[in-house]
Amino acid sequence: MRKVYCAIIISLFITSAFAQNVAVVNGKPISNKEFMWVYKKNHSGNGNAAYEDLQTYLDLYINFKLKVLEAKELGLDKDTAYLSEVKNYEHALRAQKRISKTKPEYLFIMNEYKDAVLMFNISEIKVWNQAQSDENQLRIFYDKNKSVYLQSSFEEARGQIVTDYQQELENEWIKELRKKYPVKINQDEIRKLAKQ
């Protein structure tokens, strides 16, 4: 009886904790407060959005979080250049004295910066450098998609080829990340946020 009671309590705790989150990525919650802060920040402070808009943005935000997770798994968050950059940013943020370190917004700003740098660093390794430096793969990609480039030569279309190849690498990487790390989306919470 005691085990059953404990299991019920744990289940209720997990359910109520999930209810305050729009998603959980590899066991780490994305709170509705964090998500709406980022959403409003990137939509001119406007938090009034349709369910579909919030869902689309959440998919992008989850992809962002997956990349950050991968960067941490590779130890990029331990890199001395990264740590120094974060420390310098925090020092500059405090020097502005526009936001107190004790305010929740300060934590959101710092976490967003840390994650953005990690996402940039991992994207550089996994996508951008690979597309720029692997001439053989670029030519293979060009040959496979020649009809898209309107009879332009490889040299004439190289800039567009690099961009398109980067997008293909990005799409494949996101598919791998979504297979590797479990993602759970709380549709009910997104609907609530859309109604506010």
C-alpha positions in Angstrom: 0.0 0.0 0.0 2.8 2.4 0.9 4.5 1.8 -2.5 1.3 2.5 -4.3 0.8 5.7 -2.4 4.4 6.8 -3.1 3.9 6.0 -6.8 0.7 8.1 -6.9 2.5 11.1 -5.2 5.4 10.9 -7.6 3.1 10.7 -10.6 1.1 13.7 -9.4 4.3 15.7 -8.8 5.6 14.9 -12.3 2.2 15.7 -13.9 1.9 19.1 -12.1 5.6 20.0 -12.9 5.0 19.2 -16.5 1.8 21.3 -16.6 3.9 24.4 -16.0 6.2 23.6 -18.9 5.7 23.9 -22.7 8.1 21.0 -23.3 10.7 18.8 -21.8 13.9 18.1 -23.8 16.0 15.2 -22.6 14.5 15.5 -19.1 15.1 19.3 -18.9 12.0 21.4 -18.8 11.3 24.5 -20.9 9.0 26.5 -18.6 6.2 28.5 -20.0 7.8 31.7 -18.5 11.1 31.1 -20.3 9.4 30.2 -23.5 7.1 33.3 -23.5 10.0 35.6 -22.5 12.0 34.4 -25.5 8.9 34.5 -27.8 8.0 38.1 -26.8 11.6 39.2 -27.1 11.7 38.0 -30.7 8.3 39.3 -31.6 8.6 42.9 -30.5 7.2 42.3 -27.0 4.0 40.9 -28.4 2.9 37.8 -26.5 -0.5 37.5 -28.3 -0.1 34.7 -30.7 -2.2 32.0 -32.2 -1.6 28.4 -31.2 -0.1 27.6 -34.6 2.4 30.4 -34.2 3.4 29.3 -30.7 3.8 25.7 -31.9 6.0 26.7 -34.8 8.2 28.9 -32.6 8.4 26.1 -30.0 9.7 23.7 -32.6 12.4 26.2 -33.5 13.2 26.8 -29.8 13.4 23.0 -29.2 15.8 22.7 -32.1 17.9 25.4 -30.5 17.8 23.6 -27.2 18.8 20.3 -28.8 21.9 21.9 -30.4 22.9 23.4 -27.0 22.4 19.9 -25.4 24.7 18.4 -28.1 27.3 21.2 -27.5 27.3 20.4 -23.8 27.6 16.6 -24.5 30.7 17.4 -26.5 32.1 19.5 -23.6 32.0 22.9 -25.5 30.7 24.5 -22.3 34.0 23.7 -20.6 36.1 25.3 -23.3 38.2 28.2 -21.8 37.4 30.6 -24.7 33.7 30.0 -24.1 33.9 30.5 -20.4 35.9 33.7 -20.9 33.4 35.0 -23.4 30.5 34.3 -21.0 32.3 35.9 -18.1 33.0 39.1 -20.2 29.4 39.3 -21.2 28.2 38.9 -17.6 30.6 41.7 -16.6 29.3 44.0 -19.3 25.7 43.2 -18.4 26.3 44.1 -14.7 28.2 47.3 -15.7 25.0 48.5 -17.5 23.2 48.4 -14.1 19.9 48.3 -16.0 18.9 44.9 -14.5 19.5 43.5 -11.1 21.2 40.2 -10.8 18.4 39.1 -8.5 15.6 39.6 -11.1 14.4 36.6 -13.1 15.0 38.4 -16.3 18.8 38.6 -15.5 18.9 34.8 -15.4 17.0 34.5 -18.7 19.4 36.9 -20.4 22.5 35.1 -19.1 21.1 31.6 -20.0 20.1 32.8 -23.4 23.6 34.2 -24.0 25.3 31.1 -22.8 23.1 28.9 -24.9 23.4 31.1 -28.0 27.2 31.0 -27.9 27.1 27.2 -27.5 24.6 26.9 -30.4 26.8 29.1 -32.6 29.9 27.0 -31.7 28.3 23.6 -32.3 26.7 24.9 -35.6 30.1 26.1 -36.8 31.5 22.6 -36.2 28.5 20.5 -37.4 27.3 22.6 -40.4 29.0 25.8 -41.4 32.7 24.7 -41.5 31.7 21.4 -43.0 29.8 23.0 -45.9 32.6 25.6 -46.5 35.5 23.3 -46.5 34.4 20.0 -48.1 34.7 20.8 -51.8 34.1 17.2 -52.7 30.7 17.0 -50.8 29.7 20.4 -52.3 30.3 19.0 -55.8 28.3 15.9 -55.0 25.5 18.0 -53.7 25.6 20.2 -56.8 25.5 17.2 -59.1 22.6 15.7 -57.3 20.7 19.1 -57.5 21.9 20.5 -60.8 18.4 21.3 -62.0 17.9 23.7 -59.1 20.8 25.9 -60.3 19.3 26.8 -63.7 22.2 25.5 -65.8 24.8 27.6 -63.8 28.2 26.1 -63.4 29.4 25.0 -60.0 31.7 28.0 -59.8 28.8 30.4 -60.7 26.4 28.9 -58.2 28.9 28.1 -55.4 27.5 30.6 -52.9 24.0 29.3 -53.3 25.3 25.7 -53.3 27.0 26.3 -49.9 23.8 27.8 -48.5 21.7 24.9 -49.7 24.1 22.3 -48.5 24.3 24.0 -45.1 20.5 23.7 -44.9 20.6 20.1 -45.8 23.3 19.4 -43.2 21.2 21.3 -40.6 18.0 19.4 -41.4 19.8 16.0 -41.2 21.4 17.1 -37.9 18.1 18.1 -36.4 16.6 14.7 -37.3 19.5 12.9 -35.6 19.2 15.1 -32.5 15.4 14.5 -32.3 16.1 10.7 -32.4 18.9 10.9 -29.9 17.2 13.1 -27.3 13.6 12.6 -26.1 11.3 15.6 -26.6 7.9 15.9 -25.0 5.6 18.8 -25.9 2.8 19.9 -23.6 0.1 20.9 -26.1 -2.3 21.9 -23.3 0.1 24.5 -22.0 0.6 25.9 -25.5 -3.1 26.2 -25.9 -3.4 28.1 -22.6 -0.6 30.5 -23.6 -2.4 31.1 -27.0 -5.6 32.1 -25.1 -3.9 34.7 -22.9 
